[in-house]
């Protein structure tokens, strides 16, 4: 039996910039703290999750950002936007799924499915025909999730966390 998400999904507001900054830092750290040296983790978190950059993302009318909440507590979020598309994706008008992050406490509660559904529906409504993302090749949990959602590997790219240069899959699917 498929689990049903028991919470709310809402569009993020500009006033959520600080919440999303902290939530992003927390989710990334929880997901990768066991496999990332502390110096690399702190460098990545410090450069990636800044309130000013989150506010810019929220102000961008092309951004798609939804927050999942359970009992009024933030459980995760999804962020997608048009971006420079790698050639292997094959559709320059595709939307990039930049982040789909969950707090570890909420794994297994169908929140990822609810966020993915919201992001895909919004991208489709905006006229996008394809969605793509990159995922660390060793992130088995995320890669299984993306496979379940019909994403296929179409290429590879490098991704840097601090000084650690990782290999990422590039995945895409029609929407």
URWO-V594690 format. One record per residue. N is the residue number from 1. SS is DSSP state (alpha for helix, beta for strand, coil for the rest). PHI is phi as a letter, one per 20 degrees, with the letter a starting at -180 (none if undefined). PSI is psi in whole degrees, 0 to 359 (999 if undefined). Layout:
BEGIN
n: <N,N>
ss: <SS,SS>
phi: <PHI,PHI>
psi: <PSI,PSI>
END
This chain:
BEGIN
n: <1,2,3,4,5,6,7,8,9,10,11,12,13,14,15,16,17,18,19,20,21,22,23,24,25,26,27,28,29,30,31,32,33,34,35,36,37,38,39,40,41,42,43,44,45,46,47,48,49,50,51,52,53,54,55,56,57,58,59,60,61,62,63,64,65,66,67,68,69,70,71,72,73,74,75,76,77,78,79,80,81,82,83,84,85,86,87,88,89,90,91,92,93,94,95,96,97,98,99,100,101,102,103,104,105,106,107,108,109,110,111,112,113,114,115,116,117,118,119,120,121,122,123,124,125,126,127,128,129,130,131,132,133,134,135,136,137,138,139,140,141,142,143,144,145,146,147,148,149,150,151,152,153,154,155,156,157,158,159,160,161,162,163,164,165,166,167,168,169,170,171,172,173,174,175>
ss: <coil,coil,coil,coil,coil,coil,coil,beta,beta,beta,beta,coil,coil,alpha,alpha,alpha,alpha,alpha,alpha,alpha,alpha,alpha,alpha,alpha,alpha,alpha,alpha,alpha,alpha,alpha,alpha,alpha,coil,coil,coil,coil,coil,alpha,alpha,alpha,alpha,alpha,alpha,alpha,alpha,alpha,alpha,alpha,coil,coil,alpha,alpha,alpha,alpha,alpha,alpha,alpha,alpha,alpha,coil,coil,coil,coil,beta,beta,beta,beta,beta,beta,beta,coil,coil,beta,beta,beta,beta,beta,beta,beta,beta,beta,beta,coil,coil,coil,coil,alpha,alpha,alpha,coil,coil,coil,coil,coil,beta,beta,beta,beta,beta,beta,beta,beta,coil,alpha,alpha,alpha,coil,coil,coil,coil,alpha,alpha,alpha,alpha,alpha,alpha,alpha,alpha,alpha,alpha,alpha,alpha,alpha,alpha,alpha,coil,coil,coil,coil,beta,beta,beta,beta,beta,beta,beta,coil,coil,coil,alpha,alpha,alpha,alpha,alpha,alpha,alpha,alpha,alpha,coil,coil,coil,beta,beta,beta,beta,beta,beta,beta,beta,beta,beta,coil,coil,beta,beta,beta,beta,beta,beta,beta,beta,beta,beta,beta,coil>
phi: <none,f,f,d,f,d,a,c,d,c,f,f,d,g,f,e,g,f,g,f,f,f,f,f,g,f,f,f,f,f,f,c,f,f,c,c,g,g,f,f,f,f,f,f,f,f,e,e,d,c,g,f,f,f,f,f,f,f,f,f,f,e,f,c,c,c,d,e,c,c,l,m,d,f,d,r,b,c,c,c,a,f,b,g,e,f,g,f,f,n,b,f,e,f,d,e,e,f,b,c,d,c,f,g,g,d,g,n,d,m,f,g,f,f,f,f,g,f,f,f,f,f,f,f,f,e,n,f,d,b,c,c,b,c,b,g,f,e,e,g,f,f,f,f,f,f,f,g,e,n,f,c,f,d,a,c,b,e,c,d,d,m,d,e,e,d,e,d,e,d,c,b,b,f,c>
psi: <135,134,146,136,127,73,202,149,127,152,139,148,162,325,351,4,312,317,314,325,310,320,317,313,313,314,315,315,314,323,327,7,331,345,7,125,143,319,318,320,310,322,316,312,317,325,334,321,87,140,321,320,325,320,320,318,319,328,338,117,344,346,145,111,122,145,134,135,142,123,44,9,135,126,338,178,164,140,123,160,158,140,169,123,128,147,324,341,323,1,105,348,7,157,142,128,101,317,139,100,139,147,141,325,332,10,145,8,19,18,318,318,316,319,317,316,314,315,316,316,318,318,317,316,333,3,4,146,350,145,142,163,169,146,135,132,338,4,76,320,309,318,325,321,312,321,317,327,6,12,143,151,127,354,190,157,167,149,132,128,102,241,357,117,117,160,125,145,149,125,151,165,153,151,999>
END
